[in-house]
Amino acid sequence: MAGHNKNTYRIIAIHQFADNLKSGEHFHIRECLTFLNTRKAVGSNRRHKQTQTNSNQLPMLLRKTGIFTCLGNGEWRFDGGIVDAKT
């Protein structure tokens, strides 16, 4: 069973994805999904074990960060703001 930090590494990866975006920039959810699913672990060339996700779970994670807005049909907008990877 997962503990209190079950989405911690996914949230950190989403914040890293947001670092590549400009405030107000639009993107499709598949771009973020591809980023999370192909993210490499630090210090190795393997995929990170705990950032894998699917298109059903990702919208909830994007809303949880509070820095994205859903525009409908898979389109999202990065609202900018403070990006703190530990929240």
WOHU-V409947 format. One line per field, one symbol per residue. ss: DSSP state (H for helix, E for strand, C for the rest). phi: phi as a letter, one per 40 degrees, with the letter a starting at -180 (. if undefined). burial: 1 if it has 9 or more other ideal C-beta (glycine too) atoms within 8 Angstrom, else 0. Layout:
ss->???
phi->???
burial->???
//
This chain:
ss->CCCCCCCHHHHHHHHHHHHCCCCCCEEEHHHHHHHHHCCECCCCCCECCCCCCCCCCHHHHHHHHCCEEEEECCEEEECCCCCCCCC
phi->.cccbcbdccccccccccccbccgccaccccccccccbccccgabccccbbcabccccdccccccgbbbcbhfgcbbccggcbbccc
burial->000000001111111111001000001010011011101110000011001010000110111010110100001111100000000
//
